[in-house]
Amino acid sequence: MLRKGMQILNDPFKNKGTAFTIEERKKYGLLGLLPSCVRTIEEQADEIYRLYQSKNSRIEQRHLLMEVFNTNRTLFFYLMEKHIAEFMPVVYDPVIAEAIEQYNERYIKPQDAAYLSIEHPDLIKEELADAADGRDIRLIVVTDAEGILGIGDWGVNGVDISVGKLMVYTAAAGIDPSQVLPVSIDAGTNNEKLLKDPHYLGNRMKRVEGQPYFDFIDKFVDAVEGLFPKSLLHFEDFGRGTAARILDKYQDKILTFNDDIQGTGIIALAGVLGAMNISKEKLTDQTFLTFGAGTAGMGIAKMLYDELIRQGLTPEEAKKHFYLVDKQGLLFDDTPGLTPKQKPFTRQRSEFANADELTNLLAVVKAVHPTVMIGTSTQPGSFDEAVVKEMAAHTLRPVIFPLSNPTKLAEAKAADLLKWTDGKALIATGIPVKDIEYNGTVYQIGQANNALIYPGVGFGALAAEAKVLNDNMLAAAAHALSGLVDPEKPGAAVLPPVSKLTEFSKRVAERVAESAIDQGLAGDGITDAKKAVEEKIWKPRY
């Protein structure tokens, strides 16, 4: 049935606001519902951008953009297309962390998300169907918000991360925004601040854990597969104890992706490969220290380990290149409380004469002389001058990635890393950093933000109608991104800039689709990766 009048104006997927022509206003029953002036999308965008520039803080800028998003998806993404580098940190990381913390106070609309309560497993299918409202859903980003960015457990507030991730999918890769569905699984929260907040909008109870929780996840996955059989299911910001278990269960059965494990691993691998292009060194000669052995840290270690094997090392040889450091210090095979993902990468105490002293980062760096140090610890300032200078004393071009975010949780500042290594460090950060001038050279700092990689990965898998998203497809994505680095330019970044996000997302998508085709995992009749990607790209135009 043709929607008319206020129905259209209240539908963000169909609304064009003042851009409706007189003919369209007559056709759709909009006469008298809009001011007389008919504007182009360019004029609308210019007006919104001027208003955006007038805001005094980035959270207010985000609030304005979300108002546009809630009322007119096409205009929102047209604006994103024109200002993607400027808008990315506002609609996504790092400002999204502040938005999540203020979700209760700023809640206006559900943003077409599905809110699922663990107390009502019998309603999952109905709730998903109601939220989809008849749309052909091809991409779902779901979170239970136990491990949001570096800020922890934020319960139902974390739905903003699902919304934000999907914004980036559309802005970067071109997935049709009417075909996406953000999902919040409200399993309770262990955040005492939220539990005591009378304005909190989620279940006011401690997190449900164990088998009841995983039973709910199983029912959710079954409902998704039944309702949206052609969709990619993207898991985001689940807790350390659940993310890997869910991925392990489903990654070989359905088209699914975990950004915290796989996305972080891909972007870190791409950054390290980019650094190798600059330093002219071999990946198989590196010694890797991961500081922070949680979900993200272990995803990175696994991706690097797999690449070493692809480059010719045996599993036993590859393992010798890794050292994990967590809050206890270096992780040994007898360290209490090891997770299944940590156990393959632990060391033996017999390898060290001073094993009992390796309880802090500096002691470990002195003992193992890493050439690549990656931080996912959320311990601000932990890559301090003593640690960095000790590392730099034993390698010509130290590769240092302080990836924790938001800004206040970063392990180090890029400017300090350059100063402490006399400009020799090859750096990627988890947050955007402006160019830095040091000793006459302008250094561009790569942003190891998952947003550089996951949109192309997911879109490529969807374009190819892939049956699963496997490690070979993920590796293809990492190599596609690292190949865009200019290794001969003084001060070159190890990763390409966010300003070229749409360009390299398309390249990544093509490589992922090509890998699916080569492995026989693509849909029937799909043999041309570039054609498959091009045909699926949505453009924000009226």
Secondary structure, 3 states (H helix, E strand, C coil): CCCCCHHHHCCCCCCCHHHCCHHHHHHCCCCCCCCCCCCCHHHHHHHHHHHHHHCCCHHHHHHHHHHHHHHCHHHHHHHHHHCHHHHHHHHCCCHHHHHHHCHHHHCCCCCCCEEEECCCHHHHHHHHHHHHCCCCCCEEEEECCCCECCCECCHHHHHHHHHHHHHHHHHHHCCCHHHEEEEEEECCCCCHHHHCCCCCCCCCCCCCCCHHHHHHHHHHHHHHHHHCCCCEEEECCCCHHHHHHHHHHHCCCCCEEEHHHHHHHHHHHHHHHHHHHHHCCCHHHCCEEEECCCHHHHHHHHHHHHHHHHCCCCHHHHHCCEEEEECCEECECCCCCCCCCCHHHCECHHHCCCHHHCCCHHHHHHHHCCCEEEECCCCCCCCCHHHHHHHHCCCCCCEEEECCCCHHHCCCCHHHHHHHCCCCCEEEECCCCCCEEECCEEECCEECCHHHCHHHHHHHHHHCCCCCCCHHHHHHHHHHHHCCCCCCCCCCCCCCCHHHHHHHHHHHHHHHHHHHHHCCCCCCCCCCHHHHHHHHCCCCCC
